[in-house]
Amino acid sequence: MHRAKVLTAILGLVLAASDACASDEIDLDVSTAAIDALRVRIKERADAIAKHKDFGQLGEARDGLLAVRTLEGVKLSDKKAIEDLVEAENTDRRALYREILKANDLKDEDADAVMKVAARRHRKSAAPGHWVQEPAEGKWTLARELKE
């Protein structure tokens, strides 16, 4: 059991180190016409997403995407709208990450690194009452409680 905890801790350090290296190479703030258009669409959904984050229904996943955390207590008629909102957001985020990859002259193999760096930014910018997934284990936690 102790060995498993040690290995998990080492893996966490390796992932943190690889994220640090990747963040040095990846400019998430790069701008192209395609990136700017995607950011406009993402910004247009921001208030609706924030409302659902405030209720704990949505959270920032460890892969850089938006995730449904729970739909408990949500009316059936509203569930589809929330799921559609998440799907639209993630479609644009995936496209944004591909464009960032291209703008940084990175290879397709580097897509995971772009997503990890973006995920870290989403976690760090999350409001204190919003839910985020821990990068190593994927456990949901409130942003104010996350220590990276």
N, C-alpha and C positions, 0 to 999 in steps of 0.2 A: 504494500500500500504506500509506504513512504517513497519507494522508488518511482511509483507512478506520479506522485506529487512533484518530485524532483524533475522528472522528464517533462511534465506539463509546464513547470516554471521555466525550464531551459527552452522549450518550444516557444513560450511567450516572449522570452528575451530575443530569440532568433527572429521571430516575426516582427518584433519592435525594431530590431536592427535593420531588417530588410525594408521596413516601412520608412525608416529614417533615410536609408540610402536612396530609396525610390523617390522620396519627397524632394531630395536634392536635385534629382534629374527631371522631375515632372512639374511643369508650370500649369497649375489648374486655372490660373487667371489669364491664360493666353486667349487672344481674341481673333476670331475670323468671322466672316458674315454668317456662316452656318452656326457657329457657336453662339453668336449674339442672338440669332433668331430662336435658338433653343432656350437660351436663358430668359428671353422675353416670355415664352410660353410657360416655362417653369415658374417665373415670377407671377404670372397671371393666376396660377393655382395656389400660390403661397398662403393666402388668407384662409381658403377652404381647408387646406391641409393643416394649418395651425389650429383651426377650430377642432379638428378631429384629434390632433395631438393633445390639445388641452383636456379632452375627455378621456385620454389614455387609449383611444381606439387604434391610433397609428403610432409608429415609432420608426426610428432610423436603424436599419439592419446593419449588421457588420460588414456586408458586402457593398455598401454604398447605395443601396436601393431603399425605397420606402417600403414598409411592411405593415400589414394588418396585424395588430397585436391582439386585439379582441373585438368582437362585435356583440359581446354580451350586453343585453339591454337595448340594443338597437332594433328599431322596428324593421320588419322584413322589407318593407317598401324602401327603407333607407340603405339597407345593406348593399344592394346592387350599385347604388350611386357611389358609395364609399369605395367599393371594389373597383368600379370604373375609374374613379379618381386616382387610385393607386396605380392601376394599369397605365393610365395616360402619363402619370408622373414618371413611372419606371421606363416606359418606352422612350420618353424624352431624355431621361438620365442616361440610359444605355447609349442613345445616339450622341449625347453630349460627351460621354466618356470616349466613344470612338473618334469623335472629332478632336478632342483633346489629345488623344493618342497620335493622330495624324499630324496635328499642329506642332507637337513636340518631336516629330520625326522618330517616333518609337515604333517598334514592331508589334504585330498582333499578340505575340507572346507576353508583351508587357501590359496587356489589358487588365489583368488581375492587380498589378501594381497601381495602375491609375485608379481602379475601384477602391483599393485599400486606402490610398491617400485621400480620395474623396470621402470615404467612410469616416476616416479620422476627422476630417474637417466638419462633417455633419455632426459627429459626436461632440466635438469641442464647441460648436456653435449652438447646440441644442439648449433650449430654455430649461431652467432648473426643474420644472414639473413635467418635462417631456421624457418619454421612454427611449432608451437606446440599447442596442445589443452590445454586450462586452465582446471585444474583438477575438479573444482566445476561445472562450467557451460558448459564446452565443447566448448567454443568460441575459434576460431583460432586466434592466435596472434604470432607475431614475438618473437623469443626466447629472444632477447635483451629487449623486453618490458614486459616480464613476471616477476612478483614479487611473490615469494612464501615465 
